Amino acid sequence: MLEVMLVSSLEKVGLEENPVPLGEGAILKVLYGETVSFQIACRAAGTGASEPGNSGGQGNKLQVHASVTKQGEGADGSQERGSCGENGPETDIPELRIRQVLPVMCRRSCNPDSVDEDYLFYDARMAPDLLRDVEGEVALGEGWQSLWVDLTPGEATAPGKYRLEFCLSLEGEEPVAREVEVCVLDRRLPALSIPHTEWFHYDGIVDYYGVEAFSEEFWRIFREFLKVYVKRQGNTILTPVVTPALDTEVGGERTTIQLVGVERAEGEYRLDFTCLDRFLDICLECGIQYFEICHLFTQWGADAAPKVVAQVQGEERRIFGWDTPSDDPEYLRFLEVLLPALRTHMEDRGLLGRTFFHISDEPNLNSSGYQKAQEHVRSLLKGCTIIEAVSDYAYYEKGLVDIPVCAVDHIEPFLAGHTPRLWSYYCCAQTKEVPNRFISMPSWRNRVYGILMYWHGIDGFLHWGYNFYNSAFSKKKINPYETPDADGTFPAGDPFLVYPGREGVPEESIRLMVQDEAVNDFRALCLLESFLGRERVMELIRQEAGMELSFKTYPRNGEFILGLREKVNSLLEEQERGTRWRG
């Protein structure tokens, strides 16, 4: 017997005995410029019991059909939709997409010595994360599984109410029908007003797909990954002018990814920006707004130079790397050629004002190498903006960084100090109390981040892993479908948001979609502020939460987030009516 239930996007179906259904008569509201998501939970209930997270056997084949109807138009206003079809932005019916939620194996679900009570599980297990477009039938077992449903208004979509009708059937059984009402509000979310970067790992494309860096096939796949990146509101991109000195074992190397061509002849350096220009052109075409120049020294103290290759006497050689101390005169002389030329090039293209520079990721405050690197680089980048992931307020007090990017569990001193421009981040180490997006965490812990960024007035959001497909320290390449935890090193889900799909088209995750919702919450709060002012919006959040918020203190459930967004949407709807009346 087929059981079907509509549930919110914040459920991770299959991890609990039974999912929590959407309320009766729930109407989902969506603004132009965003996607509204929910899930259809289903199972083929039989006599045998199944464990949570186990999708059961593969004997039952589920057929899925869907349609979208503009209410009030009758039969002629409906458009039948296949289970994996999509409408384009020029059609008057919102774009509908249905994907199957698939489990992945989480060997390391958390950091065992640093957890709190707000995890869904702590052990190794299969858990839902991967979203794959439905192609024909869906294999269905006795355990609860889900289909992920997205609805996105297009440019030609009229505001108003739409009915989504779903028909699900197993062979030999009566079909089960469900419907959802969606209201498209006559308001457009503003563009994201702050930089958002997920570090893009270009060797993930080269190594997984077996393509040559900056070949035509590389650029094709890069564009596919970038389209998803921008669609899910990444607007800032890590720019590898040299191979990024990130997550690399001391003495080891990552696959060479260097956009700036270098030739060394007779003691002089000649630079070629052809590849960089193609990169910039593609990024701008796809919607990237800000460029984040990769780190000029190694992580955790700037002890050495990054990997740099050059043409020397007609062959490519590594000329700098772990064996090059950060104060090496020759490397510093190279920077004296590279940075002024890069600065001029970005300025000529009108991009310098939206370009950020890094020196070393999470530097050691006591590192003399970092301080010397700072002094040298700053002299070459006067007037440019240096950002850095730092957790000690002393960095900012000493003037070592223009924009600190602080871990959310160490951010309080920065907030208390009223830092004029402050970004935030989290990663594998932010495991207790604060928001994060591990697969083992409930989705509300991911989505609440948007509200908290608005509450604290955060000016930018950084995460280290859009597509890191290596083990820790990049000692070996991994298959992310088999190990979403960097070969058992980081909590599953920390290293990447997208899976490397067939033909170079990435597949999204639950975590990416929920993060997209979090960013949309931030944008919706900003839109409401434009009508009511910040104080009234802050008071609304305070009333819904029943408390003052911090990155460690907030309602620890999804009801708060969904309830607040419903209030925000209702107030925007009131403003919409008021605008029409005044008009």
Disulfide bonds with the S-S distance in Angstrom:
none
